[in-house]
Amino acid sequence: MWDAGVAELGRRTNGRRGESGAFLLGEPGATSTIRQFIFYDDIDPDALNTGIVLIDGRRLGALWKICRDTGLKVVADVHVHPGSFRQSPSDQANPIIAEANHIALILPDFAQGSNLPGRIGVHRYLGNRKWRDESDYLFPPFHVGKYLWR
């Protein structure tokens, strides 16, 4: 599922578009299980038109309906960058989900390279536009195949 979702993010960037991203739905817990990618531009067709992610809050009702219908929750979000997996000033100032402890993942190189633990950005929102970079933590918060992210 992870590989298919990441491949779709890469396809949507076409190797050159500024942004592509998704909400990651799953079952929260000490180690979250990601069950579904809901792509930003499927929720808001205009979300990626400016080169940065701007989701119209009025469109989020569709996401919350999917959560209700599936019984899943948003456990993280993921988006791509053209180079590094570090947060941009725009990322830091505009969390996709502005809730403390929300995880934002960043895939480098438009999701075209290796996107396994240790090669992606893992950023935890602390609230009040403050973040903690957990990219280099030994145990990130998700399980992907044989890899465990905490």
C-alpha positions as a Markdown table, in Angstrom:
| # | Residue | x | y | z |
|---|---|---|---|---|
| 1 | Met | 0.0 | 0.0 | 0.0 |
| 2 | Trp | 2.8 | 2.4 | 0.9 |
| 3 | Asp | 4.7 | 1.8 | -2.4 |
| 4 | Ala | 1.5 | 2.3 | -4.4 |
| 5 | Gly | 0.6 | 5.5 | -2.6 |
| 6 | Val | 4.2 | 6.9 | -3.0 |
| 7 | Ala | 4.2 | 5.9 | -6.7 |
| 8 | Glu | 0.9 | 7.8 | -7.2 |
| 9 | Leu | 2.4 | 10.9 | -5.5 |
| 10 | Gly | 5.3 | 10.7 | -7.9 |
| 11 | Arg | 3.0 | 10.2 | -10.8 |
| 12 | Arg | 1.0 | 13.3 | -9.8 |
| 13 | Thr | 4.1 | 15.4 | -9.7 |
| 14 | Asn | 5.2 | 14.2 | -13.1 |
| 15 | Gly | 8.7 | 14.5 | -11.8 |
| 16 | Arg | 8.6 | 18.3 | -11.9 |
| 17 | Arg | 5.5 | 19.8 | -10.3 |
| 18 | Gly | 6.0 | 21.7 | -7.1 |
| 19 | Glu | 3.7 | 19.7 | -4.8 |
| 20 | Ser | 1.7 | 16.6 | -4.4 |
| 21 | Gly | 0.4 | 15.2 | -1.2 |
| 22 | Ala | -2.1 | 13.0 | 0.7 |
| 23 | Phe | -3.8 | 12.5 | 4.0 |
| 24 | Leu | -2.8 | 9.1 | 5.4 |
| 25 | Leu | -5.7 | 7.3 | 7.0 |
| 26 | Gly | -5.3 | 4.5 | 9.4 |
| 27 | Glu | -5.6 | 3.0 | 12.8 |
| 28 | Pro | -3.9 | 5.2 | 15.4 |
| 29 | Gly | -1.9 | 3.6 | 18.2 |
| 30 | Ala | 1.6 | 3.3 | 19.6 |
| 31 | Thr | 2.5 | 2.2 | 16.1 |
| 32 | Ser | 0.0 | 3.5 | 13.5 |
| 33 | Thr | -1.1 | 1.3 | 10.5 |
| 34 | Ile | -1.6 | 3.3 | 7.4 |
| 35 | Arg | -4.6 | 1.9 | 5.4 |
| 36 | Gln | -5.4 | 4.5 | 2.8 |
| 37 | Phe | -4.0 | 7.5 | 0.9 |
| 38 | Ile | -6.5 | 10.3 | 0.3 |
| 39 | Phe | -4.8 | 12.7 | -2.2 |
| 40 | Tyr | -5.0 | 16.4 | -1.5 |
| 41 | Asp | -6.2 | 17.3 | -5.0 |
| 42 | Asp | -9.0 | 14.6 | -4.8 |
| 43 | Ile | -10.3 | 16.5 | -1.8 |
| 44 | Asp | -9.7 | 20.0 | -3.2 |
| 45 | Pro | -9.0 | 20.1 | -7.0 |
| 46 | Asp | -7.4 | 23.5 | -6.5 |
| 47 | Ala | -5.1 | 22.5 | -3.6 |
| 48 | Leu | -1.9 | 22.4 | -5.7 |
| 49 | Asn | -2.5 | 25.2 | -8.1 |
| 50 | Thr | -0.1 | 27.7 | -6.5 |
| 51 | Gly | 3.1 | 25.6 | -6.1 |
| 52 | Ile | 2.4 | 25.1 | -2.4 |
| 53 | Val | -0.4 | 23.2 | -0.7 |
| 54 | Leu | -3.4 | 25.3 | 0.0 |
| 55 | Ile | -6.5 | 23.3 | 0.9 |
| 56 | Asp | -9.8 | 25.2 | 1.2 |
| 57 | Gly | -11.2 | 24.2 | 4.6 |
| 58 | Arg | -14.7 | 24.0 | 3.2 |
| 59 | Arg | -13.5 | 21.0 | 1.2 |
| 60 | Leu | -12.4 | 19.0 | 4.2 |
| 61 | Gly | -15.9 | 17.7 | 4.8 |
| 62 | Ala | -15.3 | 15.1 | 2.1 |
| 63 | Leu | -12.2 | 13.9 | 4.1 |
| 64 | Trp | -14.1 | 13.7 | 7.4 |
| 65 | Lys | -16.9 | 11.8 | 5.6 |
| 66 | Ile | -14.4 | 9.2 | 4.3 |
| 67 | Cys | -13.1 | 8.9 | 7.9 |
| 68 | Arg | -16.7 | 8.3 | 9.2 |
| 69 | Asp | -17.5 | 5.8 | 6.5 |
| 70 | Thr | -14.3 | 3.8 | 6.9 |
| 71 | Gly | -13.9 | 4.1 | 10.6 |
| 72 | Leu | -10.3 | 5.3 | 10.0 |
| 73 | Lys | -8.6 | 8.4 | 11.2 |
| 74 | Val | -6.0 | 10.8 | 9.8 |
| 75 | Val | -2.8 | 9.5 | 11.3 |
| 76 | Ala | -0.4 | 11.7 | 9.2 |
| 77 | Asp | -0.1 | 13.6 | 6.0 |
| 78 | Val | 2.6 | 13.3 | 3.4 |
| 79 | His | 3.8 | 15.6 | 0.6 |
| 80 | Val | 6.7 | 15.8 | -1.8 |
| 81 | His | 9.6 | 18.3 | -2.2 |
| 82 | Pro | 11.8 | 18.7 | -5.2 |
| 83 | Gly | 15.0 | 18.2 | -3.2 |
| 84 | Ser | 15.4 | 17.7 | 0.5 |
| 85 | Phe | 13.0 | 16.2 | 3.0 |
| 86 | Arg | 13.4 | 19.1 | 5.4 |
| 87 | Gln | 10.5 | 21.5 | 6.1 |
| 88 | Ser | 10.2 | 24.7 | 4.2 |
| 89 | Pro | 9.2 | 27.9 | 5.9 |
| 90 | Ser | 5.8 | 27.5 | 4.3 |
| 91 | Asp | 5.5 | 24.0 | 5.8 |
| 92 | Gln | 6.3 | 25.3 | 9.2 |
| 93 | Ala | 3.9 | 28.2 | 9.1 |
| 94 | Asn | 1.0 | 26.2 | 7.5 |
| 95 | Pro | 0.5 | 22.8 | 9.0 |
| 96 | Ile | -2.0 | 20.7 | 7.0 |
| 97 | Ile | -3.5 | 19.4 | 10.3 |
| 98 | Ala | -2.9 | 21.9 | 13.0 |
| 99 | Glu | -3.3 | 19.5 | 15.9 |
| 100 | Ala | -0.6 | 18.8 | 18.4 |
| 101 | Asn | 1.3 | 15.5 | 17.8 |
| 102 | His | 0.2 | 15.3 | 14.1 |
| 103 | Ile | 2.9 | 13.8 | 11.9 |
| 104 | Ala | 3.8 | 15.4 | 8.6 |
| 105 | Leu | 6.0 | 13.3 | 6.3 |
| 106 | Ile | 8.0 | 14.8 | 3.4 |
| 107 | Leu | 9.3 | 12.7 | 0.5 |
| 108 | Pro | 12.3 | 14.1 | -1.3 |
| 109 | Asp | 13.0 | 14.3 | -5.1 |
| 110 | Phe | 9.3 | 14.4 | -6.0 |
| 111 | Ala | 8.9 | 10.9 | -4.5 |
| 112 | Gln | 11.0 | 9.5 | -7.3 |
| 113 | Gly | 13.8 | 8.0 | -5.1 |
| 114 | Ser | 13.9 | 5.7 | -2.1 |
| 115 | Asn | 11.2 | 6.7 | 0.3 |
| 116 | Leu | 11.8 | 4.3 | 3.2 |
| 117 | Pro | 12.6 | 5.2 | 6.8 |
| 118 | Gly | 15.8 | 7.2 | 7.1 |
| 119 | Arg | 15.3 | 8.8 | 3.7 |
| 120 | Ile | 12.2 | 10.9 | 4.4 |
| 121 | Gly | 11.2 | 13.8 | 6.6 |
| 122 | Val | 9.2 | 13.0 | 9.7 |
| 123 | His | 8.0 | 16.2 | 11.5 |
| 124 | Arg | 5.8 | 16.3 | 14.6 |
| 125 | Tyr | 3.6 | 19.3 | 15.1 |
| 126 | Leu | 3.8 | 20.6 | 18.7 |
| 127 | Gly | 1.2 | 23.4 | 18.3 |
| 128 | Asn | 1.6 | 27.1 | 18.0 |
| 129 | Arg | 3.5 | 26.7 | 14.7 |
| 130 | Lys | 6.3 | 24.8 | 16.4 |
| 131 | Trp | 7.6 | 21.5 | 15.1 |
| 132 | Arg | 10.1 | 18.7 | 16.1 |
| 133 | Asp | 12.1 | 17.1 | 13.4 |
| 134 | Glu | 12.0 | 13.3 | 14.0 |
| 135 | Ser | 13.6 | 12.4 | 10.7 |
| 136 | Asp | 16.7 | 10.9 | 12.3 |
| 137 | Tyr | 14.9 | 9.1 | 15.1 |
| 138 | Leu | 15.7 | 5.4 | 15.2 |
| 139 | Phe | 12.1 | 4.3 | 15.6 |
| 140 | Pro | 9.7 | 6.5 | 13.6 |
| 141 | Pro | 5.8 | 6.1 | 14.2 |
| 142 | Phe | 4.7 | 3.9 | 11.3 |
| 143 | His | 5.2 | 0.3 | 10.1 |
| 144 | Val | 6.1 | -0.1 | 6.5 |
| 145 | Gly | 6.9 | -3.8 | 5.6 |
| 146 | Lys | 9.8 | -4.8 | 7.7 |
| 147 | Tyr | 10.5 | -1.2 | 8.8 |
| 148 | Leu | 9.0 | 0.2 | 12.0 |
| 149 | Trp | 8.5 | 4.0 | 12.3 |
| 150 | Arg | 7.6 | 5.4 | 15.7 |
